[in-house]
Amino acid sequence: SQGALYFPALLQDLSAAKDTVNMMYFIWMEDELTDKIVDVLLDRLNNGVEVRILNDFFGCLAYRKKGLDRLRKAGAQVYQDVPAIAKANYRNHRKI
């Protein structure tokens, strides 16, 4: 699968970050892969790298966000595109 190639490359790129990491995801799940990403991002934060994460409020509503909470407490800037269900129609499915 494409994920088998993508995620090892992502982890390698994140590990090599020197200045900033900017991530934007529709869904941020809690799983083994996410735990690895969180560990790498925590390491980068501890090495002075600025970490910013943006996710979709509605897309992540059903998922626990312990990893994001850990990152926020460590100094990452973690935001949701629309912070409340009342504004759910203001969001879109951006692609970069």
Stockholm file with secondary structure:
# STOCKHOLM 1.0

chainA/1-96         SQGALYFPALLQDLSAAKDTVNMMYFIWMEDELTDKIVDVLLDRLNNGVEVRILNDFFGCLAYRKKGLDRLRKAGAQVYQDVPAIAKANYRNHRKI
#=GR chainA/1-96 SS CHHHHHHHHHHHHHHTCSSEEEEEESCCCCSHHHHHHHHHHHHHHHTTCEEEEEECTTTTTTSCCHHHHHHHHHTCEEEESSCSGGGGGGCCCCCC
#=GC SS_cons        CHHHHHHHHHHHHHHTCSSEEEEEESCCCCSHHHHHHHHHHHHHHHTTCEEEEEECTTTTTTSCCHHHHHHHHHTCEEEESSCSGGGGGGCCCCCC
//
